């Protein structure tokens, strides 16, 4: 992205990337915890207001942060995110539980970063952690928070996302007042990687 227009702060939630230790855990409030960590970091860095870009779990974290700290959030872009978990989702999640069945291209960089054991155990723990929301009414992760989001919001979704079905993006768009929804016809879960130029252009235009 244009470094003359934007300052980008990329962070690893606790238990991921370089934020180890501690080991990654998935208590019932892990999205609220991650959202508070992100906001606390930005405030420690003296950013008074800032925009959020969140992918997948990071998108859910952004939704929570935007709802709980509306005075701090300027704009928000999310992709590959969902506000609840359905039985269909749990079936998809269980399909990726065993990382040994992943393609080598997807698995290898993560194995090199974390080591096979930590990567494998963390993926299993994530599946259990995200599936626990099925016990909530309507499988809610953060549905009641969506009406509290007041910042301009852009929702981007890949029509071929194998992890997050299209109806999740449509639900977010319907329940976040004034939000914009853009579908990438050939986009999958990592659409920001495969279609980086289009993605960056869209995001820059929205944020500027």
C-alpha positions in Angstrom: 0.0 0.0 0.0 1.0 3.6 -0.4 3.4 4.3 2.4 3.2 8.1 1.8 -0.6 8.0 2.6 -0.7 5.3 5.3 1.2 4.0 8.3 0.6 0.3 8.7 0.9 -1.4 12.0 0.8 -5.2 11.7 0.6 -7.2 14.9 0.7 -10.9 15.9 -2.0 -11.8 18.4 -0.8 -13.6 21.5 0.4 -17.1 20.7 0.9 -16.4 17.0 4.0 -15.4 15.0 6.4 -13.5 17.2 4.0 -13.0 20.0 5.1 -16.3 21.6 5.3 -17.0 24.5 2.5 -17.4 25.6 1.2 -20.4 23.7 -2.0 -19.7 21.8 -5.2 -20.5 23.8 -8.9 -20.2 22.8 -11.0 -19.3 25.9 -14.6 -18.2 25.2 -13.6 -14.6 25.0 -10.5 -14.9 22.8 -11.9 -12.5 20.2 -12.6 -9.8 22.9 -9.1 -10.4 24.3 -7.5 -10.0 20.9 -9.5 -6.9 20.2 -8.4 -5.3 23.5 -4.8 -6.3 22.8 -4.9 -4.6 19.4 -6.5 -1.4 20.8 -4.1 -1.3 23.7 -1.1 -1.6 21.3 -2.3 1.2 19.1 -2.9 3.4 22.2 0.6 2.5 23.5 1.9 3.7 20.1 0.1 7.0 20.6 -2.4 6.6 17.8 -5.5 8.5 18.8 -7.7 7.2 15.9 -7.0 4.5 13.4 -8.5 2.3 10.8 -8.7 -1.5 11.1 -7.9 -4.1 8.4 -8.9 -7.6 9.4 -8.7 -10.9 7.7 -10.5 -14.1 8.8 -10.2 -14.3 12.6 -8.6 -10.8 12.4 -11.8 -9.6 10.7 -13.9 -10.9 13.6 -11.4 -9.2 16.0 -11.8 -6.0 14.1 -15.6 -6.2 14.3 -15.4 -6.6 18.1 -12.9 -3.7 18.4 -15.0 -1.4 16.2 -18.1 -2.1 18.2 -16.5 -1.8 21.6 -14.2 1.1 20.9 -16.1 3.2 18.4 -14.5 6.5 19.4 -11.1 5.2 18.3 -11.9 3.6 15.0 -11.9 5.7 11.8 -12.8 3.1 9.1 -12.7 -0.7 8.8 -12.0 -3.2 6.1 -12.7 -6.9 6.7 -12.5 -10.0 4.5 -13.1 -13.7 5.1 -14.9 -12.9 8.4 -18.1 -14.2 10.0 -20.3 -13.1 13.0 -21.6 -16.6 13.8 -20.9 -20.3 13.4 -23.3 -22.7 11.7 -23.3 -26.5 11.5 -22.0 -26.1 7.9 -19.1 -24.1 9.2 -18.2 -26.7 11.8 -18.1 -29.3 9.1 -15.7 -27.1 7.1 -13.5 -26.5 10.2 -13.3 -30.2 11.0 -12.1 -30.8 7.4 -9.0 -28.8 8.1 -8.3 -30.1 11.7 -5.6 -32.5 10.5 -2.9 -30.4 9.1 -1.1 -33.4 7.6 -3.8 -33.5 5.0 -3.2 -29.9 3.9 -1.4 -29.2 0.6 2.3 -28.9 1.0 2.3 -25.4 -0.4 -0.1 -24.2 2.3 1.4 -26.3 5.2 5.1 -25.9 4.7 5.5 -22.1 5.5 3.5 -22.6 8.7 5.5 -25.7 9.7 8.7 -23.7 9.1 7.5 -20.9 11.3 6.0 -22.8 14.2 7.4 -26.4 14.0 5.0 -29.2 13.1 3.9 -30.0 16.7 2.9 -26.5 17.7 1.3 -25.8 14.3 -0.7 -29.1 14.5 -1.8 -28.7 18.1 -2.7 -25.0 17.6 -4.8 -25.8 14.5 -6.7 -28.5 16.4 -7.2 -26.1 19.3 -8.5 -23.4 16.9 -11.1 -25.7 15.5 -12.3 -26.5 19.0 -12.1 -22.8 19.9 -14.2 -21.5 17.0 -16.6 -24.4 17.2 -17.5 -23.6 20.8 -19.6 -20.7 19.6 -22.1 -23.2 18.3 -23.3 -23.4 22.0 -24.4 -19.7 21.8 -27.9 -18.7 20.5 -27.7 -18.8 16.7 -24.0 -19.8 17.0 -23.2 -16.1 17.6 -19.6 -15.0 17.8 -20.4 -11.2 17.8 -23.8 -10.8 16.3 -25.2 -8.5 19.1 -22.2 -6.1 18.6 -22.8 -5.4 14.9 -25.4 -2.6 15.4 -22.9 -0.8 17.6 -20.4 -0.5 14.7 -20.6 3.1 13.5 -17.5 3.6 11.4 -17.5 3.3 7.6 -17.0 -0.4 6.8 -16.0 -2.2 3.6 -16.6 -5.9 3.5 -14.7 -7.8 0.8 -15.5 -11.5 0.1 -14.2 -14.1 -2.3 -17.0 -15.9 -4.1 -14.9 -19.1 -4.0 -13.8 -18.9 -0.3 -13.9 -22.5 0.8 -13.7 -21.6 4.5 -16.3 -18.8 4.9 -19.5 -19.2 2.8 -20.9 -16.2 1.0 -23.9 -15.8 3.4 -21.6 -14.6 6.2 -20.5 -11.6 4.2 -24.2 -10.9 3.3 -25.2 -11.1 6.9 -22.5 -8.7 8.0 -23.5 -6.2 5.2 -27.1 -6.4 6.3 -26.4 -5.8 10.0 -23.6 -3.2 9.8 -25.3 0.1 9.0 -24.0 1.9 5.9 -21.5 -0.9 5.1 -20.3 -1.6 1.6 -20.0 -5.1 0.2 -17.7 -6.1 -2.6 -17.4 -9.7 -4.0 -14.2 -10.9 -5.8 -15.6 -13.5 -8.3 -12.4 -15.6 -8.4 -11.3 -14.8 -4.8 -10.7 -17.5 -2.2 -9.9 -17.1 1.5 -6.5 -15.5 0.7 -7.9 -13.1 -1.9 -5.6 -10.3 -0.7 -2.6 -12.4 -1.7 -3.7 -13.7 -5.1 -5.4 -10.4 -6.1 -3.1 -8.1 -4.2 -3.1 -5.2 -6.7 -6.9 -5.1 -7.0 -7.3 -5.5 -3.2 -4.8 -2.7 -2.4 -6.4 -0.4 -4.9 -9.8 -1.0 -3.5 -8.7 -0.6 0.1 -6.6 2.6 -0.5 -9.6 4.2 -2.3 -11.9 3.4 0.6 -9.5 4.5 3.3 -8.3 7.7 1.6 
